[in-house]
Amino acid sequence: MVRVMNWNIEQLSINKLAVPGMLTAIAEIIVTARADIVLLLEVRLTQVESAMRQLSGALNGRDPGPTHMNWTGYFLSRQTGGEYYAALVRNLDYIRPVVVSTGPDGSRLHPLCDLRENTFAVWPTANWAATAYPVAAARPSIPLCDVFATPRFDRPAKRRRTAFAGKPLAEGGFATGRGYRLPALAMFWVRTAVPGGHLLPFVICHYAAVRGHGQRNTLAQAQVAQLPHLHIAQLFNSNPAGPGTSGYLDVLDDARNHRAVRVQELCFTGDFNIDFLHNSAAGDHLARVNRAAIAALTPTAERGGSAAPPAAPGVAGPVPPVPYAPPQPPAREIGTIGNQVLRAAVTEQGTIQREYPLPVPPPPPPYASAAFDNFFYGGTCLVSAAQHPHDAGEVINVPVRITQAHPAPPGQINLAATAGYYVIQLHKKNADNAPGLRLGAPPLTDNERLIGARLISDHLPVVLEFNCP
């Protein structure tokens, strides 16, 4: 069983981790969620290696494992705009990243488009008899990706390759308030009882934001609608609505021989900045345009539940000779690429926390309003991890984990020092309005729990489970 966490951690930086109690709180949330892979958004650029080392060390201190090296495997994406995506792996002797070996490197100027141009490798080695520890300081990067499609024109001579919407400023996106970021392709090889292991690909997304939940997010809608144009989606199922086929990646085995690995899983995750809880063909204008964008990934609408099985990959296509050699067929025309029929993991729960103060009467914890963060998944291995009766994704309820006890019991977090810092040093994040976080009496109010959770992040983590063979 592999548990994967998606978390927009709200501007993770060396300064944020220096806030008293912050590092301990983040580590406690991740460890008690029993995550095996953590995919982080909004990792800032400045001193990022130091920030990741500190987070890795805190996680290992809380959950060292039998080798006392858990969580020392962390990986950053190529820079996209003003931030990185990041991935942390609990145990590299069970799960290892699959990284670019040859071909385009996945940087902002050379994102992955046609995945047949690349050879991939399991890092540090596909030989599971060899331990991955200690982790080498020079870690590979998670590559960025762009669409693999050709626009349809009436005059074929004018056809050209299209590109991901937005994407200004050195081609990678600009994070400050606009969010035209390229997605990243994070792939992992899972050691299983079945010889050869199993490939899990995740497309990590962080899209354009607008102020206010009621505004139409034109850019994010355009970006989400383009996600079926990524080559990994086409390799998962070339025709999701009909009898499509699935394709293959070229992955080096433990002897460095080329091996054609079929794409049998697909998962889009991240912060889509489109509210899934306001997405219906029968709703108001905003709900209808949200539905039109999200329909590119899933037929599931708001509050539609995710009890149905995940979408199946296409039938196995002919196994190609690898390494791939040019010429290969060109990118498909946009008009021939169908929507995916992936399942939405969170269809009823919110993932972004409300602004202070809470309405009266307050909603139940985790005091969430909109569902911007999600998993859209298909394949052979995904199972429900949720305690929720209708959703497959487990939204981690951070507010209920806040305690006034010193020291905090396992699974709970004390934010007294964190709140005190924001009150004394910054007068930010409404910490002045949550005296119970610092003083320990009287019992915490709903608003204080909301404020406490938002000191860490305004987004809630979401966890999904994969049952690999």
C-alpha positions in Angstrom: 0.0 0.0 0.0 1.3 3.4 -1.0 -0.1 6.6 0.6 0.5 9.8 -1.4 -0.1 13.2 0.1 -0.7 16.4 -2.0 -0.1 19.6 0.0 0.1 23.3 -1.0 2.1 24.2 2.0 1.8 28.0 1.4 5.2 29.5 0.7 7.5 26.9 2.3 10.8 28.7 2.9 13.8 28.7 5.2 12.1 31.7 7.0 8.9 29.9 7.5 10.6 26.8 8.9 12.4 29.1 11.3 9.1 30.1 12.9 9.1 28.5 16.4 7.1 25.2 16.3 6.4 25.3 12.6 8.8 22.6 11.6 7.5 20.2 14.3 3.9 20.9 13.3 4.5 20.2 9.6 6.4 17.0 10.4 3.7 15.8 12.8 1.0 16.3 10.2 2.9 14.4 7.5 4.0 11.5 9.7 0.6 10.9 11.4 -1.1 10.9 8.0 1.1 7.8 7.2 2.3 9.3 3.9 4.8 7.4 1.8 5.2 10.1 -0.8 4.6 13.8 -0.2 4.1 16.2 -3.1 4.6 19.8 -2.1 3.6 23.0 -3.8 4.8 26.6 -3.2 8.3 25.8 -2.3 10.2 29.1 -2.5 13.5 29.6 -4.3 15.7 31.2 -1.6 17.9 28.8 0.3 15.7 26.0 -0.8 18.3 23.2 -0.2 18.6 24.3 3.4 14.8 24.3 3.8 14.5 20.8 2.4 17.3 19.5 4.6 15.6 20.9 7.6 12.2 19.5 6.7 13.8 16.1 5.9 15.6 16.1 9.2 12.5 16.9 11.2 10.6 14.1 9.4 13.4 11.6 10.0 13.6 12.7 13.6 9.9 12.0 14.1 9.8 8.8 11.9 13.4 7.5 11.5 12.5 3.9 10.4 14.7 0.9 11.1 17.7 2.4 9.2 17.2 5.9 10.8 17.3 7.3 7.2 13.6 7.7 6.5 12.6 10.9 4.6 16.2 11.7 3.6 15.1 11.2 0.0 13.8 14.6 -1.1 13.7 16.0 -4.7 13.0 19.4 -6.2 11.5 20.1 -9.6 13.0 22.3 -12.2 12.3 25.9 -11.3 8.9 27.0 -12.5 8.4 30.7 -12.2 9.1 31.8 -8.6 8.9 28.4 -7.0 9.5 24.7 -7.1 7.5 21.6 -6.7 9.0 19.1 -4.3 8.7 15.4 -3.4 9.7 13.6 -0.3 9.9 9.8 -0.1 9.6 8.0 3.2 11.7 4.9 2.3 13.8 4.9 -0.9 14.3 1.1 -0.5 10.6 0.7 -1.2 9.8 3.7 -3.5 12.3 5.3 -5.8 12.0 8.2 -8.3 12.0 7.6 -12.0 14.1 10.4 -13.6 15.3 11.6 -17.0 18.4 9.8 -18.2 18.6 11.1 -21.8 16.6 13.5 -23.9 15.1 16.9 -23.0 15.9 17.6 -19.4 12.6 19.0 -18.2 13.9 22.5 -17.6 11.8 25.6 -18.4 13.3 25.9 -21.9 13.3 22.2 -22.5 10.2 20.7 -20.9 9.1 17.1 -21.6 6.7 17.0 -24.5 7.1 13.8 -26.6 8.1 11.2 -24.0 9.5 9.0 -26.7 12.4 11.5 -26.9 13.4 10.5 -23.4 15.0 7.5 -21.7 14.2 7.3 -18.0 16.0 5.6 -15.2 15.2 4.5 -11.6 17.3 6.6 -9.2 19.8 5.8 -7.7 19.5 2.3 -9.2 16.9 -0.2 -10.4 18.7 -2.9 -8.4 16.6 -3.3 -5.3 19.3 -5.4 -3.7 21.4 -2.3 -3.4 20.3 0.2 -0.8 19.7 3.8 -1.7 21.3 5.0 1.5 23.0 7.2 2.3 21.3 9.5 -0.2 23.7 11.2 -2.6 23.8 15.0 -2.3 23.4 15.4 -6.0 19.8 14.5 -6.4 18.0 14.5 -9.8 15.3 17.1 -10.6 11.6 16.4 -11.2 11.1 17.5 -14.9 8.6 20.1 -16.1 6.3 19.1 -18.9 4.3 20.8 -21.7 1.6 19.7 -24.0 2.1 17.2 -26.8 -0.5 18.2 -29.4 -0.9 19.9 -32.7 -3.6 22.6 -33.2 -6.0 21.9 -36.0 -6.0 24.4 -38.9 -7.9 24.4 -42.1 -4.6 24.7 -43.9 -2.3 21.9 -42.9 0.8 23.9 -44.0 0.2 26.2 -41.0 0.0 23.5 -38.4 2.4 24.0 -35.5 2.9 22.6 -32.0 0.8 24.3 -29.3 2.0 25.1 -25.8 0.7 25.3 -22.2 -1.5 28.4 -21.6 0.0 31.4 -19.9 3.7 30.5 -19.4 5.4 33.9 -19.6 8.7 34.9 -18.0 11.4 32.6 -19.2 8.8 30.0 -20.3 8.4 28.5 -16.9 5.7 30.6 -15.4 5.5 33.6 -13.0 4.4 32.8 -9.5 3.8 36.2 -8.0 0.0 36.4 -7.9 -0.5 35.0 -11.4 0.5 31.4 -11.4 1.2 30.5 -15.0 3.4 27.6 -13.9 4.2 24.6 -16.0 3.2 21.2 -14.5 5.8 18.7 -13.5 5.9 14.9 -14.1 6.9 13.1 -10.9 7.2 9.4 -11.5 8.0 6.7 -8.9 9.0 3.0 -9.1 7.4 0.9 -6.4 9.0 -2.3 -5.2 6.3 -5.0 -5.2 5.9 -8.7 -4.8 5.4 -8.9 -8.5 8.9 -9.0 -10.2 9.8 -5.8 -11.9 7.9 -3.4 -9.7 5.2 -0.9 -10.6 5.3 2.6 -12.2 3.3 5.4 -10.6 3.2 8.7 -12.6 1.9 12.0 -11.0 1.4 15.2 -12.9 1.8 18.0 -10.2 -0.1 21.2 -11.1 -0.2 24.7 -9.6 -2.3 27.0 -11.7 -3.4 30.6 -11.9 -5.2 32.1 -8.9 -7.7 34.9 -8.7 -8.9 36.8 -5.6 -12.2 35.6 -4.4 -13.9 32.3 -4.9 -16.7 33.8 -7.0 -14.5 35.1 -9.8 -14.1 33.2 -13.0 -10.5 31.9 -13.4 -10.1 32.1 -17.1 -6.4 31.1 -17.2 -6.7 28.2 -14.8 -9.7 26.9 -16.7 -7.6 27.0 -19.9 -4.7 25.2 -18.3 -6.8 22.4 -16.8 -8.6 21.9 -20.1 -5.2 21.3 -21.7 -4.1 18.5 -19.4 -5.3 15.7 -21.6 -2.8 17.1 -24.2 0.1 16.0 -22.1 1.8 12.9 -23.6 1.6 10.9 -20.3 -2.2 11.2 -20.5 -2.3 10.0 -24.1 0.0 7.1 -23.2 -2.4 6.1 -20.4 -5.3 5.9 -22.8 -5.3 7.1 -26.3 -9.1 7.2 -26.5 -10.6 7.3 -23.0 -14.1 7.4 -24.3 -13.7 4.3 -26.5 -11.4 1.3 -27.2 -8.1 3.1 -26.8 -4.6 1.7 -26.2 -2.0 2.5 -23.7 1.6 3.2 -24.6 5.1 2.7 -23.2 8.0 4.6 -21.7 11.6 3.6 -22.2 13.0 2.8 -18.7 16.4 1.4 -18.0 16.5 -1.8 -15.9 19.1 -2.7 -13.3 21.5 -3.7 -16.0 21.0 -0.5 -17.9 19.1 -2.3 -20.6 16.2 -0.5 -22.3 12.8 -1.8 -21.2 9.4 -0.8 -22.6 7.2 -0.1 -19.5 3.5 0.3 -20.1 1.7 3.3 -18.6 -1.1 1.7 -16.5 -1.6 4.5 -13.9 -2.3 8.2 -14.2 -2.8 10.8 -11.5 -3.1 14.6 -11.8 -2.7 16.4 -8.5 -2.0 19.8 -7.0 -3.8 23.1 -6.6 -6.0 23.7 -9.6 -7.4 27.0 -8.4 -10.8 26.0 -9.7 -13.3 25.2 -7.0 -14.5 21.6 -7.5 -17.4 22.3 -5.1 -18.7 24.8 -7.6 -18.7 22.8 -10.8 -22.0 21.8 -12.4 -23.5 21.9 -15.8 -26.8 22.9 -14.2 -25.4 25.7 -12.0 -24.7 29.4 -12.4 -22.3 30.7 -15.0 -19.2 30.2 -12.9 -20.3 26.6 -12.1 -20.8 25.9 -15.8 -17.5 27.2 -17.0 -15.7 25.4 -14.1 -17.5 22.2 -15.2 -16.4 22.7 -18.8 -12.7 23.0 -17.7 -12.8 20.1 -15.2 -14.7 17.9 -17.7 -11.4 17.6 -19.5 -10.2 15.4 -16.7 -13.2 13.8 -15.1 -16.9 13.2 -15.7 -17.5 13.6 -11.9 -19.2 16.9 -11.0 -19.5 18.6 -7.6 -20.7 16.3 -4.8 -20.8 13.5 -7.3 -18.9 11.0 -5.1 -15.9 8.9 -6.2 -17.1 5.4 -5.3 -16.9 4.2 -8.9 -13.7 2.4 -9.9 -10.9 4.5 -11.3 -10.7 4.8 -15.1 -8.9 1.9 -16.8 -5.8 2.3 -18.9 -6.2 1.5 -22.6 -5.6 -2.0 -23.7 -1.9 -2.9 -24.1 -0.7 -1.6 -27.4 2.1 -3.3 -29.4 5.3 -3.4 -27.4 7.7 -1.0 -29.2 11.4 -1.6 -29.8 13.3 0.6 -27.4 15.2 2.9 -27.4 12.8 4.8 -29.6 14.3 5.9 -32.8 13.1 8.8 -35.0 11.1 9.4 -37.0 8.1 8.9 -34.7 4.5 9.8 -35.5 3.8 13.5 -34.8 1.7 14.9 -32.0 -2.0 14.3 -32.5 -4.3 17.1 -33.5 -6.2 18.6 -30.6 -9.5 17.7 -32.1 -8.6 14.0 -31.9 -7.6 14.0 -28.2 -10.6 13.1 -26.0 -11.3 14.1 -22.4 -10.0 11.8 -19.7 -12.5 9.9 -17.6 -10.5 10.0 -14.4 -12.1 9.8 -10.9 -12.0 12.9 -8.7 -10.8 12.0 -5.2 -12.5 15.0 -3.4 -16.0 15.8 -4.5 -17.7 16.9 -1.3 -15.0 18.0 1.1 -13.2 21.3 1.1 -9.5 21.6 0.9 -8.9 25.3 1.4 -9.7 26.8 4.7 -12.1 29.6 5.3 -11.0 33.1 6.1 -11.3 34.4 9.6 -13.8 34.8 11.2 -16.0 31.8 10.6 -19.6 32.2 9.8 -22.3 31.7 12.4 -23.1 28.9 12.9 -19.6 27.7 12.1 -19.1 24.7 9.7 -17.6 21.5 11.3 -13.8 21.2 11.2 -11.7 21.3 9.1 -13.6 24.6 8.4 -13.0 24.4 4.7 -14.9 26.3 2.0 -13.7 25.3 -1.5 -12.0 22.3 -3.0 -9.0 23.6 -5.0 -6.6 20.7 -4.2 -7.4 17.3 -5.6 -6.4 14.0 -7.1 -7.8 13.0 -10.5 -6.8 9.4 -11.0 -7.1 6.3 -13.1 -5.4 3.0 -13.4 -5.2 -0.5 -11.9 -4.0 0.2 -8.3 -5.9 3.0 -6.7 -8.1 2.2 -3.7 -10.1 4.5 -1.4 -8.3 5.9 1.6 -11.0 8.2 2.8 -13.0 8.2 6.0 -15.5 10.2 4.2 -18.5 8.2 2.9 -18.4 9.5 -0.7 -14.9 10.7 -1.4 -11.8 8.6 -2.2 -9.4 11.3 -0.9 -8.8 11.8 2.7 -8.6 15.5 3.6 -6.4 15.8 6.7 -8.2 17.6 9.4 -5.5 19.9 10.8 -7.7 22.0 13.2 -8.8 19.0 15.3 -5.2 18.1 15.8 -4.4 21.3 17.6 -3.9 20.9 21.4 -3.1 23.1 24.3 -1.2 20.2 26.0 2.6 20.5 26.7 4.1 18.4 25.3 1.7 17.6 22.5 0.6 13.9 22.4 1.5 12.0 19.2 -0.7 13.0 16.4 -1.5 16.4 17.8 0.3 19.8 17.5 0.8 22.6 20.0 1.1 26.0 18.3 1.7 28.2 21.3 5.2 29.2 20.1 4.1 29.7 16.5 1.2 31.9 17.5 3.4 33.8 19.9 5.8 34.5 17.1 3.1 35.9 14.8 1.7 38.0 17.6 4.9 39.4 19.0 7.0 39.7 15.8 4.6 40.2 13.0 1.0 40.8 14.1 0.0 38.7 11.1 -2.3 35.8 10.2 -4.9 36.9 12.8 -2.8 35.3 15.6 -3.7 38.2 17.9 -7.3 36.9 17.7 -6.4 33.4 19.0 -5.2 33.9 22.6 -6.1 30.3 23.5 -3.3 29.0 21.2 -0.8 30.7 23.5 -2.3 30.8 26.9 -3.9 27.3 27.1 -7.2 28.3 28.7 -10.1 28.5 28.2 -10.6 25.7 25.7 -10.0 26.5 22.1 -12.8 28.1 20.1 -13.6 27.2 16.5 -12.1 30.4 15.3 -8.9 29.8 17.2 -8.6 26.3 15.7 -9.1 27.8 12.2 -6.5 30.5 12.9 -4.1 27.9 14.3 -4.4 25.6 11.2 -3.9 28.6 8.9 -0.7 29.6 10.6 0.7 26.5 8.9 -1.1 26.7 5.6 -4.4 27.9 4.2 -4.6 24.6 2.3 -5.3 21.2 3.8 -3.3 18.1 2.8 -5.1 15.4 0.8 -4.1 11.7 0.9 -4.8 8.9 -1.6 -3.9 5.2 -1.4 -2.5 2.9 -4.1 -2.6 -0.8 -3.6 0.4 -1.9 -5.8 0.6 -5.6 -6.7 
